[in-house]
Amino acid sequence: MKRLAYTSILIALLTSTASVQAQAPQRQGAGPAARISTSIPASSMTVTHWYKQNVYDPGDNKIGEIKDVLVDRDGKITALIVAAGGFLGMGEKDVAVPFNAVQVTSKDNNKWYLVMNSTKDALKSAKGFKYDRDAMTWMPEDAPATTGTPAAPRPNR
């Protein structure tokens, strides 16, 4: 009799656990199930081809370094933040350039590097930006600092 009672309780527990797991709701805002790729698109390049890489003018003079890669909600790279001027990080200016302004080129032994049809002086005289850690975004360098409150969550589109 005890064996029948224990078996009944065990079956009841297993059944209730399985039904709770089957009914578990998705987290709010999580969206549809993620698609997982089975291959990498042939035209893809890693962000490391740009991030923290030097940028040169057509005359092979270093004009800056890519400090950030900006991506839109669709996953497309929209702009690059290039740090220009300064010495060891002092006095440098961060400017935004369109992604297509920087070209991947190769030279000696097929080593690739980044070229932009601009000059260091043009970058230094362009409108500057600063990164606001509280708002987690780039802002014009003359914009007032945020009050220290965290950025509001961005809406899902």
C-alpha positions as CSV (number, residue, x, y, z in Angstrom):
1,M,0.0,0.0,0.0
2,K,2.8,2.4,0.9
3,R,4.5,1.6,-2.4
4,L,1.3,2.5,-4.3
5,A,1.0,5.8,-2.4
6,Y,4.7,6.7,-3.1
7,T,4.4,5.9,-6.7
8,S,1.2,8.0,-7.0
9,I,2.9,11.0,-5.3
10,L,6.0,10.6,-7.6
11,I,3.9,10.5,-10.7
12,A,1.9,13.5,-9.5
13,L,5.1,15.5,-8.9
14,L,6.6,14.6,-12.2
15,T,3.4,15.5,-14.1
16,S,3.0,18.9,-12.4
17,T,6.7,19.7,-13.0
18,A,6.4,18.9,-16.7
19,S,3.2,20.9,-17.1
20,V,4.7,24.0,-15.3
21,Q,7.8,23.8,-17.7
22,A,5.6,23.5,-20.7
23,Q,3.5,26.5,-19.6
24,A,6.5,28.7,-18.7
25,P,5.9,32.1,-20.5
26,Q,8.5,33.8,-22.6
27,R,10.1,36.8,-20.9
28,Q,8.5,40.1,-21.8
29,G,10.3,41.9,-24.6
30,A,12.4,38.9,-25.5
31,G,10.9,38.8,-29.0
32,P,10.7,35.8,-31.2
33,A,13.1,32.9,-31.0
34,A,16.6,33.9,-32.3
35,R,17.6,32.7,-35.7
36,I,20.9,30.9,-35.7
37,S,23.0,31.0,-38.9
38,T,24.5,27.9,-40.4
39,S,27.1,29.8,-42.4
40,I,28.9,33.1,-42.5
41,P,28.0,35.5,-45.3
42,A,30.9,35.7,-47.8
43,S,31.1,39.5,-47.7
44,S,31.4,39.6,-43.9
45,M,34.4,41.1,-42.1
46,T,34.9,41.2,-38.3
47,V,34.7,44.4,-36.4
48,T,38.4,44.0,-35.5
49,H,39.2,45.0,-39.1
50,W,38.1,48.5,-38.0
51,Y,38.0,48.8,-34.2
52,K,41.3,50.2,-32.7
53,Q,42.9,50.3,-36.1
54,N,44.9,53.2,-37.5
55,V,43.5,55.2,-40.4
56,Y,45.8,56.7,-43.1
57,D,45.4,59.4,-45.7
58,P,46.0,58.5,-49.4
59,G,49.7,59.6,-48.9
60,D,50.2,56.9,-46.3
61,N,50.2,59.3,-43.3
62,K,48.5,58.3,-40.1
63,I,45.5,60.6,-39.5
64,G,43.7,58.9,-36.7
65,E,42.5,55.7,-35.0
66,I,39.1,54.2,-35.0
67,K,37.7,54.4,-31.5
68,D,34.2,53.0,-32.0
69,V,32.0,51.4,-34.5
70,L,28.3,52.5,-34.5
71,V,25.6,50.0,-35.5
72,D,21.9,50.7,-36.2
73,R,19.0,48.5,-35.0
74,D,19.2,46.5,-38.2
75,G,22.8,45.6,-37.5
76,K,24.3,47.8,-40.2
77,I,27.4,49.8,-39.4
78,T,26.4,53.5,-39.8
79,A,29.5,55.4,-38.7
80,L,32.9,55.2,-37.3
81,I,34.3,57.4,-34.5
82,V,37.9,58.4,-35.4
83,A,40.2,59.8,-32.8
84,A,42.4,62.5,-34.5
85,G,45.3,64.5,-33.3
86,G,46.8,64.6,-29.8
87,F,49.7,62.6,-28.3
88,L,49.2,59.5,-26.2
89,G,45.5,60.3,-25.8
90,M,46.0,63.9,-24.7
91,G,44.4,66.6,-26.9
92,E,42.8,64.1,-29.3
93,K,39.4,64.8,-30.9
94,D,36.8,62.2,-31.6
95,V,34.9,62.8,-34.9
96,A,32.2,60.8,-36.6
97,V,32.7,59.7,-40.2
98,P,30.4,57.6,-42.4
99,F,31.3,54.0,-42.6
100,N,31.9,54.1,-46.3
101,A,34.4,57.0,-45.9
102,V,37.0,54.5,-44.8
103,Q,38.3,52.0,-47.3
104,V,40.2,48.7,-46.8
105,T,43.3,48.7,-48.9
106,S,46.3,46.4,-49.1
107,K,50.0,47.1,-49.5
108,D,53.3,45.3,-48.9
109,N,52.8,41.5,-48.8
110,N,49.0,42.0,-49.1
111,K,48.8,43.4,-45.6
112,W,45.5,45.4,-45.3
113,Y,45.1,48.8,-43.8
114,L,42.5,51.5,-43.7
115,V,42.6,54.6,-45.9
116,M,40.4,57.7,-45.7
117,N,40.4,60.5,-48.3
118,S,41.0,63.2,-45.7
119,T,43.7,64.9,-43.7
120,K,44.5,65.0,-40.0
121,D,43.8,68.8,-40.1
122,A,40.4,68.3,-41.6
123,L,39.6,65.7,-38.9
124,K,40.9,68.0,-36.1
125,S,38.7,70.9,-37.4
126,A,35.6,68.8,-37.8
127,K,32.7,68.8,-35.2
128,G,33.8,66.7,-32.2
129,F,31.9,64.2,-30.1
130,K,32.3,62.8,-26.6
131,Y,31.1,59.6,-25.2
132,D,28.6,60.0,-22.4
133,R,28.9,56.9,-20.1
134,D,25.6,57.6,-18.3
135,A,23.6,57.9,-21.5
136,M,25.7,55.2,-23.3
137,T,25.9,57.3,-26.5
138,W,28.1,59.7,-28.4
139,M,27.1,63.4,-28.0
140,P,28.4,66.6,-29.5
141,E,31.4,67.7,-27.5
142,D,29.7,71.0,-26.6
143,A,26.6,69.3,-25.2
144,P,26.0,69.6,-21.4
145,A,26.9,66.5,-19.4
146,T,24.0,64.3,-18.3
147,T,22.8,64.3,-14.7
148,G,24.1,60.9,-13.9
149,T,20.8,59.0,-14.3
150,P,21.0,55.9,-16.5
151,A,19.7,56.0,-20.0
152,A,16.1,54.9,-20.5
153,P,15.9,51.5,-22.2
154,R,15.7,51.8,-26.0
155,P,12.4,50.6,-27.5
156,N,12.3,47.4,-29.5
157,R,11.3,48.1,-33.1
